[in-house]
């Protein structure tokens, strides 16, 4: 997900690697991989101006929490802020998702404010196979079988049990929070371990696993139309249609030149074409996913988009180049993506996102396709782009039928959006693309108008909309109620 579920960061330089006696050549940076990386980054948080003493601890966990015969262990990184803690006060856990954890998440923001009110300890857990918490390497398909949400939830429970062996924590109640995929975890951990987790705050939690997540780009389009303006939506729509028509009309070379695609892009390869159109959509999705209405983010980006040229197609091409850091050319070949992920199996120190890609294949899907007509990104990147990647990177066993079976098993285990669970507070942004697979009004979720993904993590502010402020106040009261139980 994550948090599946954007300013675009440039790919860090990839490190050269040696494996199995043969020098592995570093793949060239790939714009498609880059765009996916931005979509799964940790949610942006307000900058803390307060000093905080954040301790790093390493917890010994089982490699396989469900196999008593497997005694292998590993070290998981956890950040702890006890600045306001008094013995026996609650433990407030922020669950890490598909990203590397860092201190600011437990030094400022709404969750920190609530913890401070109750003299609580703030704990930030790092999900296995992300950040610096690798249970086993390399990231072969065989080893990645230990990457699952069930294993990750059991990890958190083990950390809690270990903490509660300490006198200062033995009487502490435990409440968790999460954003995006980690909000999914916050929901499911409350369902699976209600005797350990008193309550959960789940901000923008995807709950229904789905292979073809075509609804995602619909909401991205809605965000640009409602907040950026109809002209902005139409610009994107017109430009995408123009390039799509060039490829379909036998003028792929012209499209390749105008989009500044690298020489290795094959205009006759449907998979390469899927990659470029998906990359373009992802660039805009990244902006919509973490926009803040109060900052006028999308209107500003739409103005920049228009400023590049009066010609829609040229404006879009230059905007994408700008967002991707002005590369010499855009590398978006399907083979390049597959080779990069295969390289990342050995070179796991790079922030490849490979473990998350594996989870989408084995548990969640959530492949953001162009299969809906109600979005401005054309019709040239089906979910097959991603299911093919599963097959070609991990194993021939990842056929569409088997991936669909994996997704069905996840929904059977956790009941999708109709999950039966108490003491969970769901919040959703009204323009969050991920809300289409999350809890809605019928399930008791609070919908914050015009907001996007994980929009309510910051402290209460005078800049908050009335609905956003009301939601934050409601959470604070719910926590008081839960702790009084």
C-alpha positions in Angstrom: 0.0 0.0 0.0 1.2 1.8 1.8 -0.5 4.1 2.9 -1.1 1.4 -0.4 -1.9 4.3 -1.1 2.4 12.3 -3.2 6.1 15.3 -4.1 8.1 12.8 -6.1 11.4 11.7 -4.7 14.2 10.8 -7.1 15.5 7.3 -7.1 18.4 7.0 -4.9 21.5 5.9 -6.7 21.4 2.1 -6.8 24.4 0.3 -5.3 26.3 -2.2 -7.3 26.2 -5.8 -6.1 27.8 -9.1 -6.4 25.8 -12.3 -6.1 26.5 -16.0 -6.5 30.0 -15.3 -7.9 28.7 -13.1 -10.8 28.7 -9.4 -10.8 25.1 -8.1 -11.0 24.9 -5.1 -13.3 22.9 -2.2 -11.8 19.7 -1.7 -13.7 19.1 1.8 -15.0 16.6 3.9 -13.0 13.1 3.2 -14.1 10.4 5.9 -14.1 7.6 3.4 -13.6 9.3 2.0 -10.4 10.0 5.6 -9.3 6.3 6.5 -9.6 5.2 3.5 -7.6 7.7 4.2 -4.9 6.2 7.7 -4.4 2.7 6.2 -4.1 3.7 3.9 -1.2 5.8 6.4 0.8 5.1 7.2 4.4 2.4 9.9 4.8 3.7 13.4 5.3 3.6 14.7 8.8 3.9 18.1 10.3 7.4 19.2 11.3 8.1 19.0 15.0 9.6 22.0 16.7 9.8 20.2 20.0 12.7 18.3 21.4 11.9 14.7 22.0 14.0 11.8 23.3 13.3 8.9 20.9 15.0 5.6 21.8 15.7 2.9 19.2 15.2 -0.6 20.5 15.6 -4.0 18.7 13.2 -6.8 19.6 13.9 -10.4 19.0 11.1 -11.9 17.0 10.3 -15.3 15.4 10.8 -15.6 11.7 7.7 -17.7 11.5 5.1 -16.8 14.2 2.9 -19.8 13.3 5.4 -22.6 13.0 6.6 -23.9 16.4 9.2 -26.1 14.7 10.9 -23.1 13.1 13.2 -21.6 15.8 14.8 -18.9 13.6 14.7 -15.4 15.0 15.5 -11.8 13.8 15.7 -8.3 15.1 12.9 -5.8 14.6 13.5 -2.1 15.0 11.1 -0.1 17.2 11.2 3.6 18.1 10.0 4.7 21.6 9.2 8.1 23.0 8.6 8.1 26.8 8.9 11.8 27.3 5.4 12.0 28.8 5.2 8.5 30.2 4.4 7.6 33.8 4.4 4.0 35.0 1.2 2.1 34.2 0.0 4.8 31.7 -1.2 3.6 28.3 0.9 2.5 25.4 0.0 4.3 22.1 1.4 2.4 19.2 1.7 3.8 15.7 2.0 0.9 13.3 4.6 1.2 10.5 3.5 0.3 7.0 5.4 -0.3 3.8 8.0 2.3 4.6 11.0 3.1 6.8 10.1 4.4 10.2 11.5 7.7 11.5 11.1 9.7 14.8 8.9 12.5 13.6 5.8 10.2 13.6 6.0 10.0 17.4 7.2 13.4 18.2 4.4 15.6 16.8 0.9 15.2 15.5 -2.6 14.3 16.8 -1.6 10.9 18.1 1.3 12.5 20.1 -1.1 15.1 21.5 -3.6 12.4 22.6 -0.8 10.3 24.2 0.5 13.3 26.1 -3.0 13.9 27.6 -2.8 10.4 29.1 0.9 10.4 30.0 1.3 7.6 27.5 4.3 6.0 25.9 4.6 6.3 22.1 5.8 3.3 20.2 6.5 3.2 16.4 6.9 -0.3 15.0 8.7 -1.1 11.8 7.0 -3.7 9.6 9.0 -6.7 8.7 10.9 -6.4 5.3 10.8 -2.6 5.4 13.2 0.0 6.5 16.0 -1.7 8.5 13.9 -4.6 9.7 14.8 -7.6 7.4 14.0 -11.0 9.0 15.8 -12.9 6.2 17.7 -12.2 3.1 18.0 -12.2 0.1 14.5 -11.3 -1.0 14.0 -14.4 -2.9 10.4 -15.7 -3.5 11.2 -18.5 -1.1 12.2 -16.1 1.6 9.4 -13.7 1.0 6.9 -16.3 2.0 7.5 -14.9 5.5 6.1 -11.5 4.4 2.5 -11.3 5.3 0.1 -9.1 7.2 -0.6 -12.0 9.6 3.1 -12.4 10.4 3.4 -8.6 10.9 0.5 -8.4 13.2 1.9 -11.3 15.3 5.2 -9.3 15.4 3.4 -6.4 17.0 1.7 -8.6 19.5 5.0 -10.1 20.5 6.5 -6.6 21.0 3.6 -5.7 23.2 3.9 -8.8 25.3 7.7 -8.2 25.7 7.1 -4.6 26.8 4.5 -5.7 29.3 7.0 -7.9 31.0 8.6 -4.7 32.2 7.2 -3.4 35.5 6.5 0.1 34.1 4.3 -1.4 31.4 2.7 -4.3 33.1 -0.5 -2.5 33.8 -0.6 -0.4 30.6 -3.5 -0.5 28.3 -2.7 -0.6 24.6 -4.3 1.5 21.8 -3.0 1.5 18.2 -3.2 3.7 15.2 -2.2 3.5 11.6 -2.5 5.2 8.2 -3.1 3.6 4.8 -2.0 -0.1 4.9 -1.0 0.3 8.5 -4.5 1.5 9.2 -5.6 -1.8 7.7 -3.3 -3.5 10.2 -4.8 -1.3 13.0 -8.3 -2.6 12.1 -7.3 -6.3 11.8 -5.1 -6.4 14.9 -8.1 -5.3 16.9 -10.2 -8.0 15.4 -7.6 -10.8 15.9 -6.3 -9.7 19.3 -9.2 -7.9 21.1 -7.8 -9.1 24.5 -4.5 -7.2 23.8 -5.6 -4.2 21.8 -8.2 -2.0 23.5 -9.0 0.2 20.5 -7.8 1.3 17.1 -7.7 4.5 15.0 -7.6 3.6 11.3 -7.0 6.6 9.0 -7.7 5.8 5.4 -7.7 2.0 5.8 -8.0 -0.1 2.7 -10.1 -3.1 3.8 -11.3 -4.9 0.7 -8.6 -6.7 -1.3 -9.2 -6.4 -5.1 -7.2 -7.3 -8.2 -8.5 -4.6 -10.6 -8.7 -1.5 -8.5 -10.1 0.7 -11.3 -12.0 3.0 -8.9 -8.7 4.5 -7.7 -8.0 6.5 -10.8 -11.7 7.6 -10.9 -11.2 9.5 -7.6 -7.8 10.9 -8.7 -9.7 12.4 -11.7 -12.4 13.7 -9.4 -9.9 15.4 -7.2 -8.3 17.2 -10.1 -11.7 18.2 -11.5 -13.2 19.4 -8.2 -10.1 21.1 -6.8 -8.0 21.9 -9.9 -10.8 22.8 -12.2 -12.5 21.3 -15.2 -9.9 22.8 -17.5 -7.2 20.8 -15.6 -9.1 17.5 -15.9 -9.8 18.2 -19.6 -6.1 19.0 -20.2 -5.0 15.7 -18.8 -7.7 13.8 -20.6 -7.0 15.5 -24.0 -3.2 15.0 -23.7 -3.6 11.3 -22.7 -6.0 10.7 -25.6 -3.6 12.3 -28.0 -0.7 10.1 -27.1 -2.9 7.0 -26.9 -4.2 7.8 -30.4 -0.6 8.2 -31.7 0.3 4.7 -30.5 -2.8 3.1 -31.7 -2.6 4.9 -35.1 0.8 3.6 -36.0 2.6 6.8 -35.0 4.4 5.4 -31.9 7.7 6.9 -33.0 6.2 10.4 -32.8 4.7 9.7 -29.4 8.0 8.3 -28.2 9.9 11.4 -29.2 7.3 13.8 -27.8 7.2 12.0 -24.5 11.0 11.8 -24.3 11.1 8.1 -24.0 14.5 6.3 -24.0 15.7 4.5 -27.1 15.0 1.0 -25.6 11.2 1.8 -25.4 9.5 -0.5 -27.9 6.6 1.3 -29.5 5.2 -2.1 -30.6 5.3 -3.6 -27.1 1.9 -3.4 -25.4 3.6 -3.9 -22.0 5.9 -1.0 -22.6 2.9 1.1 -23.6 1.2 0.0 -20.4 4.2 1.2 -18.5 4.3 4.8 -19.9 0.6 5.4 -19.5 0.6 4.0 -15.9 3.6 6.1 -15.1 1.9 9.3 -16.3 -1.2 8.4 -14.2 0.9 7.6 -11.2 2.6 11.0 -11.3 -0.8 12.7 -11.1 -2.1 10.2 -8.6 0.8 10.9 -6.3 -0.3 14.6 -6.2 -3.9 13.7 -5.5 -3.2 11.1 -2.9 -1.6 13.5 -0.4 -3.1 16.8 -1.4 -4.4 19.2 1.3 -7.3 21.3 0.2 -6.3 24.1 2.6 -2.9 24.4 0.9 -4.6 24.6 -2.6 -2.1 21.9 -3.7 -4.0 20.7 -6.8 -4.9 24.2 -8.1 -1.2 25.1 -7.8 -0.1 22.0 -9.7 -2.7 22.6 -12.4 -1.4 26.1 -12.9 2.1 24.7 -13.3 0.9 22.1 -15.7 -0.8 24.8 -17.9 2.2 27.0 -17.7 4.5 24.6 -19.6 2.6 25.1 -22.8 -0.7 26.1 -24.4 -0.6 22.7 -26.2 -2.2 20.1 -23.9 0.1 17.2 -25.0 3.3 19.2 -24.7 2.2 20.6 -21.3 1.6 17.1 -20.0 4.9 15.7 -21.3 6.9 18.6 -19.8 5.0 18.3 -16.5 5.8 14.6 -16.2 9.5 15.3 -17.0 9.5 18.0 -14.3 7.9 15.7 -11.7 10.4 13.0 -12.4 13.4 15.3 -12.0 14.1 16.0 -15.7 15.8 12.7 -16.6 17.8 12.6 -19.9 15.0 10.4 -21.1 12.1 8.4 -19.5 13.0 4.7 -19.1 9.7 2.9 -18.8 10.2 -0.5 -20.4 8.5 -3.6 -18.9 11.7 -5.6 -19.2 13.5 -2.8 -17.3 11.0 -3.0 -14.4 11.2 -6.8 -14.2 15.0 -6.7 -14.3 15.1 -4.1 -11.6 12.9 -6.1 -9.2 14.9 -9.2 -9.9 18.1 -7.2 -9.1 16.4 -6.0 -5.9 16.0 -9.6 -4.7 19.7 -9.6 -4.0 20.3 -5.9 -3.5 17.7 -5.5 -0.8 19.4 -2.5 0.8 17.8 -0.3 -1.9 14.3 1.0 -1.3 12.9 -1.0 -4.1 9.4 -1.7 -2.7 9.8 -5.3 -3.7 8.4 -6.7 -0.4 5.3 -4.6 -1.0 4.9 -5.8 -4.6 5.1 -9.3 -3.2 2.3 -8.6 -0.8 0.1 -7.3 -3.5 0.6 -10.5 -5.4 0.1 -12.8 -2.5 -2.6 -10.9 -0.4 -4.0 -7.7 -1.7 -4.0 -6.9 -5.4 -5.0 -3.2 -5.5 -3.7 -2.8 -9.0 -4.6 0.7 -10.1 -5.8 0.2 -13.7 -7.3 2.4 -16.4 -10.3 0.0 -16.8 -12.8 2.7 -15.9 -14.1 5.2 -18.5 -14.7 7.8 -15.8 -11.1 9.0 -15.4 -8.7 11.1 -17.6 -5.8 8.7 -18.0 -7.0 6.8 -21.1 -7.4 3.0 -21.3 -3.9 1.8 -21.8 -2.8 0.2 -18.5 -4.9 -2.8 -17.4 -4.4 -4.6 -14.1 -2.6 -7.3 -16.3 0.4 -5.0 -16.2 0.8 -5.9 -12.5 -0.3 -9.5 -12.5 2.3 -10.1 -15.3 4.9 -8.5 -13.1 4.0 -10.9 -10.3 4.4 -13.8 -12.6 7.7 -12.7 -14.2 9.4 -11.5 -11.0 8.3 -14.0 -8.3 7.2 -17.3 -9.8 5.2 -18.8 -12.7 2.7 -19.9 -10.0 1.5 -16.3 -9.9 -1.1 -16.7 -12.6 -4.2 -14.5 -12.6 -6.2 -17.4 -11.3 -3.9 -17.9 -8.3 -3.6 -14.2 -7.6 -7.4 -13.9 -7.6 -7.5 -16.8 -5.2 -5.0 -15.1 -2.9 -7.2 -12.0 -2.8 -10.3 -14.0 -2.2 -8.6 -15.7 0.8 -7.7 -12.3 2.3 -11.3 -11.1 2.0 -12.5 -14.3 3.5 -10.1 -14.0 6.5 -10.9 -10.4 7.3 -14.4 -9.9 5.8 -13.6 -6.9 3.6 -15.4 -3.6 4.4 -18.1 -5.5 6.3 -15.7 -6.6 9.0 -17.3 -7.2 12.4 -15.1 -5.4 14.9 -15.7 -3.0 17.8 -13.6 0.0 19.1 -12.3 0.9 15.7 -12.5 4.5 14.5 -12.3 4.7 10.7 -11.7 8.1 9.0 -11.7 8.7 5.3 -11.0 11.6 3.0 -13.8 12.4 0.7 -11.3 12.6 -2.2 -9.1 9.8 -1.1 -8.6 7.3 -4.0 -8.2 4.5 -1.4 -11.6 5.2 0.1 -13.2 3.0 -2.6 -11.9 -0.1 -0.8 -12.4 1.2 2.7 -15.1 1.6 5.3 -17.9 4.1 4.3 -20.7 5.8 6.1 -22.6 2.5 6.2 -19.8 0.9 8.2 -19.6 3.9 10.6 -16.6 5.7 9.0 -16.2 9.5 9.3 -15.8 11.1 5.8 -13.9 14.4 5.7 -15.0 16.4 2.7 -12.4 17.2 0.0 -9.6 15.6 2.1 -7.4 12.9 0.7 -5.3 10.0 2.1 -4.3 10.1 5.8 -5.4 13.7 6.0 -6.0 13.9 9.7 -2.7 13.0 11.3 -1.6 16.5 12.2 -2.5 18.3 15.5 -5.7 20.2 15.7 -5.2 23.5 13.9 -7.1 26.7 13.2 -6.6 25.8 9.5 -8.6 22.6 9.9 -12.0 22.5 8.2 -14.9 22.2 10.7 -15.4 18.5 9.7 -11.7 17.8 10.1 -11.5 19.4 13.5 -14.7 17.6 14.6 -13.3 14.3 13.6 -10.1 14.9 15.6 -12.0 15.9 18.7 -14.2 12.8 18.3 -11.1 10.6 18.2 -9.7 12.2 21.4 -13.0 11.6 23.2 -13.2 8.0 21.9 -9.7 7.3 23.3 -10.9 8.7 26.7 -13.9 6.4 26.6 -11.8 3.3 25.6 -9.3 3.9 28.4 -12.2 4.3 30.9 -13.5 0.8 30.1 
